[in-house]
Amino acid sequence: MIDLKPACDQMIEVVSGIAKEQLSGPTPCTEYTVGDLIDHVDLVAQGATALARGSELPDTGYSHLEPDWQGTFVHHLQALGEAWEDPAAWEGSGNVPGSDLSNLTWGKITLTELVVHGWDIAIAIGQPFDLPEHTLQACFDHVAVFVPNAPLPDLWGPPVEVPPDAALLVRILAITGRAPYRISYGCQGGSLVSMVMLRGTT
């Protein structure tokens, strides 16, 4: 069991500082604007919360174009952290249509989405991004094994070489196709959650 709250809290801190004019700006995910990534992470948050609670998965995320998108997004992130505090949320498998992955794996995927896309958004809008060591270690332990063997081969961009003693966040970013030491970044335009964690999607 992993505590998702630190990653949720950091995402809340990042999005709370976004100005309206930044929503259309580019991100390290070249196919996503800041607003697009917010919508994507919001869908992840809602889908993962529904999975943890055993309820119906959502069809769409909350649009960043809506008047109170920040308040709604923050509420969804808070609900996500609380839902995965229940040990039962990490048990079972095959609870997502079109996937036989375990809830444990989905929880780790959700953590990765928060960490990696949280950094994507933070770097895009010029905000700091900081997570506790235990959160980064849990994410690294997952991506180091899962990403190279992901069920969808184009899930992330090609890995980037970084020193083996680089900081945990840097190694996470490198494994998931980001170049943390360069101005120009790149990643594939999809994710396992957006492709699978939708009701009726295969």
N, C-alpha and C positions, 0 to 999 in steps of 0.2 A: 504494500500500500504506500502511495506517495501523496504528500501534501501538495495539492495544486494551488493552494491559496497564495503563496508568495508570487507565483507566476501570474495569477489573476490580479493580484494587487499591483504588480508592476505594470501590467497592461492598462489597468485603470488609471494609474498615474500618467502613463504616456498619452492615452487618448484624452484625458482631461485637459491636456495642454495644447490640443490641436486647434488651430484657428481655421475659420471657414475657408479662407483662401488656400490653405494647405491641402485640402481634400482632393484637389485635382492634380496635385503634384506627383512626380514619379517616385517609384520605390525600387529597392534592389530587385524585386520581382518585376521584370521589365513589362510584363503583360498586365500589371495591376497598378492603378493609381493608389494613393493613400486611402481614398474613399472605398475603392474596390476591396482593398485588404481588410478594412474595417468590416465591411459587409461579410467577407469571407470568414473572418474570425468570429463574428457574431453568430453566423450559422454553425460554426464549429461548437461554440459555447452552448447554443440551444440544443444541438444534436447530442452532444456529450452529456448534457444535463438530463435530457430525456432518457438516454441509455442508462445512466446511473440510477434513475428513478423507476425504470421499467415502463415508461410511458411512450406515447406515439412520437416518432421522429418528425421533425418539422419539414415543411416543403421548401421554405425560403428563409433567409435571414432578414433582419430588420434593416431597412435601407438607410444609409447615412444621409439621404436627402430629406428625411423626415425632420420636422422642427426640433423634437427632443431626442435626437438619436443618441447623444452622449449619455443622457440619463437612462435611456432604455438599455444601451449597451453595458453600462456599468452594472445595472440590475442583473443582466444576464450573466455577467462575469462573476458577480457575487454569488448568484445561485449555483453556478458551476462549481466554485470552490466548496460550497457547502454540501452539494450533492455527493461529491466524491470523498467526503469525510466519512461516509458510511462504509464500513468494511464490506458490506454486502454488494456494493457497487462494483467491486473489483472481482467478483465471482461470476462464473458462468461463461458461456461462449455462444456464438451463433445468434446473437441478439440483434444484429444489424442486417437488414435485408441484403442479400447478395454477398455476404461475407461470413466466414466461419471463424474469424479472429475472436480471441477471448476478450472479455471485458478488461482484463489486466493489460492486454496489448493496446486496446482502445484508449485506456487511461493514459498510457505512456505516449501514444500518438497525440492525444490532446495536449499533454504537457509540451511536447515538441512543437506543436502548432503555436502555443502561447509564447514559448521562448524564442523560436526562430522568427515568427511574424511580428512578435513584439519588438525584436531588434530591428526588423525591416522597417517598421513604422517609425520607431525612434530615430533611426539613422536618417530616414527620409525627411523628418521635420526638425532635425538638429537637437534632439533631446537626449539626455543620458539614459543608459539602460543598465540596470544593476540587479543582480539576483544573488541570493545566498548560495554558498558553496554546495550545500546538500541538494538544492534544486538543480543546479547545473550538473552535478555529478549524476543524478538520476536521469537527466535528459541525455547526457553523453553516453551513459551505459546503454541506453536504448538505441540511439542513432548509430552508434558504432557497430551494432549487430544488425539492426533492422534495415537501415537505409541501403547498405550494399546488397541486401537480399530482398528488397521491397517487392511485393506482389505485382506492382505496376512498374515496369523498367524505367519509365521516364518520370517517375514520381518527383525526383529532384534533379538539379543540374549535376554535371560532372564534379567529383570532389576536387578540392583545391589543396595543394600541398602547403603545409605549415610546419614549423618546427615541432618535433614530438613533445617538447616541454612547453609549448604555447599554453596560454590560459585556457581553461575549460570552455569558456564561451567561444573563443577563437576556434578551437577544435570542432565544436558543434557546428559553427557556421561553415567551416571548411568542408566537413562531411556532407552537409546539406547543400553544397554548391555555391556558397557565398565566398567572396574574396575579401575578407575583413581588413586587409591591409591596403586595398586599392580603392580609388574613387568609383570606378566602374564595376558594378556588381551584376550578377545574373543568376536566375533560377528558372526552372520550368514553371509554366503557368497553371499548374494544378496541384492538388494534394489528395491524399487518400481519403481524407474526410470529405472534401467537396465532391469527390467522385463516387464515394460509396455511402457515406453516412447521410443519405437522403431517403425518405420513405419511398419504397418501390424501385429504387435505383439498383441496377446490377452492374 
